[in-house]
Amino acid sequence: MGTRSLTVMKDDESREIAVMYRQFDGYPDGHGQELVDFLNKAQHNGMDCLAAQIVAHFKMEHGCGGIYLHPAGTRDCGEEWIYTVYRDEEPNGGIRLKVQGGCVTFFGLPGTKQDNMPVLFDGDLKEFNAEAIEGRYNEKMNNKEIPNDYLNQTQAEDLASKLADVEDLMPQ
């Protein structure tokens, strides 16, 4: 099962212009770090230009499949992580990144609606720390602070039990 993510790109007026879906490796020390590394090197002529470069870079990097472009506003694709790329509101402001994490999902079902996903990072690219972000995420998951908006507790426990039974049957 892949760790799905969305990368939301906003234009210079903070309007959402595109959403890139990634099927695998969407966690902060995967896609998050790759995104930050790319953004730190990218030269662009505005946020529209940068959005096009982000999609081109990741599509070229991953080839057929794995990376898909969706219209602005797309959510509930089974994403566990949402990365929002935007420009600081200050004149000549730099590129900023917001990272939100939600419930683990099963078989592509959505887990946590974006409104209920905690913001685990929102800042300058130089301050991005994948390990710290994942630590905050794990702490919130362990404290049950991140809801699964699509499964009630009984359904979630039943599904987890079934998955554990399947894992017990798998060869070690």
Secondary structure as UniProt FT lines:
FT   STRAND          5..10
FT   TURN            12..13
FT   STRAND          16..22
FT   HELIX           28..32
FT   HELIX           33..41
FT   HELIX           47..62
FT   STRAND          67..70
FT   TURN            72..73
FT   STRAND          81..87
FT   TURN            91..92
FT   STRAND          95..101
FT   TURN            107..108
FT   HELIX           114..116
FT   STRAND          119..124
FT   HELIX           125..127
FT   HELIX           130..142
FT   TURN            143..144
FT   HELIX           153..169
//
